[in-house]
Each structure stands twice: as structure tokens, then as C-alpha cells.
Amino acid sequence: MKKIWSALLLFSVIALGACNDDDNNNPVVDEIVKAYISENYPGAVIRDTDYDRGFLEVEIYHDARIKDVFFNSLDEWIATSWDVSTADLPAAVTAKIAELYSNYRIDDADYVVTPSGESYYIEVERGNIERAFYIAADGTIVSE
């Protein structure tokens, strides 16, 4: 149950955070967050910040890619995600998507790391119908 709750919380952060349009953009990143990023993402450059619904999203450039690092109101790391091309998805992931959503196309794919593990956040669509779910690298659906 904890895994499902964590996945749903992360989905809320990613999905709702992308829709933010408030005036509280670019908050100051405190020393705790800077230290976490420096320790866990050596050489990362902070590009942008956004604060919405109690979560701080810090966009960094690290290892030649843009990553979004999320923190709660206590400056505790809750997740990191980055875009993944469909060509880079593991074979087990694409096979499971083909099995469950054969008439859909992959609209977006993100690699997501949380304290409870790693997974892919996949959005598929067919016309006006959209589905989103987390899937492990071995093809196991983590949550829908």
C-alpha cells in the first residue's frame, strides 16, 4: 500500500506541477536543498525552480540531461525524474505496453527515482483517451 501511495503522490507532483501557473516561481533554494543536489548530482547546475502545492521542483542539468528534483516542505528529497525516449525503454516495458495498450501510442515517458525505488512513468493515448501508469524495468505495473 505504501508503494501505491508513494506512486500516487509522485504522480500528483509531476502531473499537477506541470500545470502550475502561479506567481510563486523561482523560490530561493536553501542550503539543505543545494547540499543534497551537490552530493547526489555532482556538477549539476540549477536551471530553474518552481514551488507548487507544497513541493519544490528544482530543474537541474546533470549528466547531459535535464532532471527535475522534487522536495517536500521539510526540504526532504521525494523524487527525481527525467524524460526518456521510447527507444530507450527496456524491452520488458515496451512489451508490456504493447500487451496492455496495443491500440495506444506512447505520448510521454519519464524515468522516476523515489526513496522506494525506480520506475518509468508512461503516458499513452488513443484519440481523446489518455492513460498514465508507473511500470518497473521488468515490465511489472507499479500503479495505474
C-alpha positions as CSV (number, residue, x, y, z in Angstrom):
1,M,0.0,0.0,0.0
2,K,2.9,2.3,0.8
3,K,4.3,1.8,-2.7
4,I,1.0,2.7,-4.3
5,W,0.6,5.8,-2.1
6,S,4.1,6.9,-3.0
7,A,3.4,6.4,-6.7
8,L,0.2,8.4,-6.5
9,L,1.8,11.2,-4.6
10,L,4.6,11.3,-7.1
11,F,2.1,11.3,-10.0
12,S,0.4,14.3,-8.4
13,V,3.6,16.1,-8.1
14,I,4.6,15.5,-11.7
15,A,1.2,15.9,-13.3
16,L,0.0,18.9,-11.3
17,G,3.3,20.5,-11.1
18,A,3.5,20.7,-14.9
19,C,0.2,22.7,-14.8
20,N,1.5,25.4,-12.4
21,D,0.8,29.0,-13.5
22,D,1.1,30.8,-10.2
23,D,3.3,33.8,-9.3
24,N,5.5,31.9,-6.8
25,N,8.1,30.8,-9.4
26,N,11.8,30.7,-8.8
27,P,11.8,30.5,-5.0
28,V,15.2,30.7,-3.2
29,V,16.8,27.3,-2.9
30,D,18.1,26.9,0.6
31,E,21.4,25.4,1.7
32,I,19.9,22.0,2.5
33,V,18.5,21.5,-1.0
34,K,21.7,22.8,-2.5
35,A,23.8,20.4,-0.4
36,Y,21.5,17.5,-1.4
37,I,21.9,18.3,-5.1
38,S,25.6,18.8,-4.8
39,E,26.1,15.5,-3.1
40,N,23.8,13.4,-5.2
41,Y,24.2,15.1,-8.6
42,P,27.9,16.2,-8.7
43,G,28.5,19.0,-11.1
44,A,24.8,19.7,-11.6
45,V,23.7,23.2,-12.5
46,I,20.4,24.5,-11.1
47,R,18.5,25.9,-14.0
48,D,15.1,26.8,-12.6
49,T,12.9,26.3,-9.6
50,D,9.2,26.2,-9.0
51,Y,7.1,25.8,-5.9
52,D,3.6,24.5,-6.1
53,R,1.2,22.5,-3.9
54,G,3.8,22.2,-1.1
55,F,6.5,20.8,-3.3
56,L,9.7,22.4,-4.5
57,E,10.7,21.4,-8.0
58,V,14.3,22.1,-8.9
59,E,15.3,21.7,-12.5
60,I,18.9,20.8,-12.9
61,Y,21.3,20.0,-15.8
62,H,23.2,16.9,-14.8
63,D,24.9,14.2,-16.9
64,A,24.0,15.9,-20.1
65,R,20.2,15.9,-19.4
66,I,17.6,18.0,-17.7
67,K,16.3,16.4,-14.5
68,D,13.5,17.5,-12.1
69,V,14.3,17.0,-8.4
70,F,11.4,17.3,-6.0
71,F,11.5,18.2,-2.3
72,N,8.7,18.4,0.3
73,S,8.1,21.4,2.6
74,L,10.8,20.0,5.0
75,D,13.4,20.0,2.2
76,E,13.4,16.2,2.1
77,W,14.0,14.7,-1.3
78,I,11.0,12.8,-2.6
79,A,11.7,12.1,-6.3
80,T,13.8,12.8,-9.3
81,S,12.6,12.4,-12.9
82,W,13.8,12.9,-16.4
83,D,12.5,12.4,-19.9
84,V,13.3,9.1,-21.7
85,S,12.9,8.4,-25.4
86,T,10.6,5.5,-26.2
87,A,13.6,3.9,-28.0
88,D,15.5,3.8,-24.7
89,L,12.7,2.0,-22.7
90,P,13.6,-1.5,-21.6
91,A,12.3,-4.3,-23.8
92,A,10.1,-5.6,-21.0
93,V,8.5,-2.2,-20.6
94,T,7.7,-1.9,-24.3
95,A,6.4,-5.4,-24.4
96,K,4.0,-4.8,-21.5
97,I,2.8,-1.6,-23.1
98,A,2.2,-3.4,-26.4
99,E,0.3,-6.1,-24.5
100,L,-1.9,-3.8,-22.4
101,Y,-2.3,-0.8,-24.7
102,S,-1.9,-2.2,-28.2
103,N,-4.1,0.5,-29.8
104,Y,-2.4,3.3,-27.9
105,R,0.7,5.3,-28.7
106,I,3.2,6.4,-26.1
107,D,2.8,10.1,-25.5
108,D,5.5,10.6,-22.9
109,A,7.9,8.5,-20.9
110,D,9.9,9.6,-17.8
111,Y,12.4,7.7,-15.6
112,V,11.5,8.2,-12.0
113,V,13.6,7.6,-8.9
114,T,12.0,7.8,-5.4
115,P,13.1,6.6,-2.0
116,S,11.1,3.4,-2.5
117,G,12.6,2.6,-5.9
118,E,12.9,3.3,-9.6
119,S,10.2,3.0,-12.4
120,Y,9.0,4.6,-15.6
121,Y,6.1,6.9,-15.7
122,I,4.3,6.3,-19.0
123,E,1.5,8.3,-20.6
124,V,-0.3,6.6,-23.5
125,E,-3.1,7.9,-25.7
126,R,-5.6,6.9,-28.3
127,G,-7.6,9.8,-29.7
128,N,-9.0,11.6,-26.7
129,I,-8.4,8.8,-24.3
130,E,-5.3,9.0,-22.1
131,R,-3.9,6.6,-19.6
132,A,-0.9,7.0,-17.2
133,F,0.9,4.5,-15.1
134,Y,4.1,3.5,-13.4
135,I,6.0,0.5,-14.6
136,A,9.1,-1.2,-13.4
137,A,12.0,-2.0,-15.7
138,D,11.0,-5.7,-15.7
139,G,7.5,-4.8,-17.0
140,T,5.6,-5.0,-13.8
141,I,2.9,-2.4,-13.4
142,V,3.6,-0.5,-10.2
143,S,0.4,1.6,-10.2
144,E,-2.2,3.0,-12.6
